[in-house]
Amino acid sequence: MSVETNASATGAETDAPAHGIVLTDVAAGKVKQLLEQEGRDDLRLRVSVQPGGCSGLIYQLYFDERSLDGDLVRGFGGVEVVVDRMSGPYLEGATIDFADTIDKQGFTIDNPNAGGSCACGDSFS
């Protein structure tokens, strides 16, 4: 397994392996805005997959200050996105975007690994 060096939100280097999630520029801007509102520079966006929902799996996006053993980390314009090692394969190649339109509001995840989703769009298989 190769290890990539990534720039963190504070500009420091990290030796954690990278994940395959892409955070769009719009989503990275929204994350930065939310972090500025929190007034903390020690938080990163953690993305994970958990059992649940009507299709079997649900996404979780939240700010986290922890570093867990096996975390996969990648920087996007001053924002660090962290994925735990169990969620990594489910999220490989996924794109996280942010929409603020009449049709959609909030973060969206386009995941090529999702075989199907429920009617509400909150879970996938």
C-alpha positions in Angstrom: 0.0 0.0 0.0 1.4 3.4 -0.9 1.2 6.3 1.4 0.5 9.7 0.0 1.4 13.0 1.7 -1.5 15.5 2.0 -1.7 19.1 3.1 -4.0 19.5 6.0 -6.4 22.4 6.7 -3.6 24.1 8.7 -1.0 23.6 6.0 0.9 20.9 7.9 1.8 17.6 6.2 0.2 14.3 7.2 1.3 10.8 6.3 -2.1 9.1 6.5 -3.1 7.1 3.4 -5.5 9.0 1.1 -9.1 7.9 0.2 -10.9 8.2 -3.1 -13.6 10.7 -2.2 -13.8 13.9 -4.1 -15.1 17.1 -2.4 -16.2 19.6 -5.0 -15.0 23.3 -4.7 -18.6 24.3 -3.8 -18.8 21.7 -1.0 -15.3 22.6 0.2 -16.3 26.3 0.4 -19.5 25.4 2.4 -17.4 23.2 4.8 -15.0 26.1 5.3 -17.9 28.5 6.0 -19.4 26.1 8.5 -16.0 25.6 10.3 -15.5 29.4 10.5 -19.0 29.7 12.1 -17.9 27.0 14.7 -14.8 29.1 15.4 -12.6 26.0 15.5 -9.6 25.1 13.4 -9.1 21.6 14.8 -12.1 20.0 13.1 -12.2 17.9 9.9 -15.1 16.6 7.9 -15.6 12.9 8.7 -17.5 10.8 6.2 -18.6 7.3 7.1 -21.0 4.6 6.2 -23.1 2.9 8.9 -25.7 0.1 8.9 -29.2 1.5 8.8 -31.9 2.9 6.6 -34.3 1.0 4.5 -31.7 0.0 1.9 -29.1 -1.2 4.4 -26.5 1.6 4.7 -26.6 5.3 5.5 -24.0 8.1 5.1 -22.8 10.1 8.0 -21.1 13.5 7.6 -20.0 15.4 10.6 -17.2 17.5 12.0 -14.7 15.5 14.1 -11.5 16.4 16.0 -10.4 12.8 16.5 -7.8 10.9 14.6 -8.7 7.2 14.5 -6.3 4.3 13.8 -6.5 3.6 10.0 -8.1 6.9 9.0 -7.8 7.8 5.4 -7.2 11.6 4.9 -7.3 13.9 1.9 -7.2 17.7 1.7 -9.4 19.9 -0.5 -8.5 23.6 -0.6 -7.8 23.9 3.1 -10.4 21.3 4.2 -9.5 17.8 5.4 -11.9 15.0 4.6 -11.4 11.9 6.8 -12.8 8.4 6.2 -12.4 5.4 8.5 -10.9 2.3 7.0 -14.1 0.3 7.1 -16.0 3.0 5.2 -13.3 3.6 2.6 -14.2 0.8 0.1 -17.9 1.8 0.2 -17.0 5.5 -0.6 -14.2 4.9 -3.2 -14.9 7.2 -6.2 -17.8 9.1 -4.5 -18.2 12.8 -5.0 -19.6 15.1 -2.3 -21.2 18.3 -3.5 -23.3 21.0 -1.9 -26.6 22.2 -3.5 -28.7 25.2 -2.5 -31.6 25.2 -5.0 -35.3 24.8 -4.9 -34.9 21.1 -5.8 -32.0 20.2 -3.5 -30.5 21.7 -0.3 -27.5 20.4 1.6 -24.7 18.0 0.9 -25.2 15.4 -1.8 -23.2 12.2 -2.4 -22.9 10.7 -5.8 -21.5 7.2 -5.1 -20.8 4.8 -8.0 -20.6 1.9 -5.5 -24.3 2.3 -4.5 -26.3 -0.5 -6.1 -29.6 1.0 -5.2 -31.2 3.5 -2.9 -34.5 3.9 -1.1 -37.3 6.2 -2.1 -36.3 8.9 0.4 -32.7 8.9 -0.8 -31.2 8.6 2.7 -29.8 5.1 2.4 -28.2 2.8 -0.2 -27.1 -0.7 -0.8 
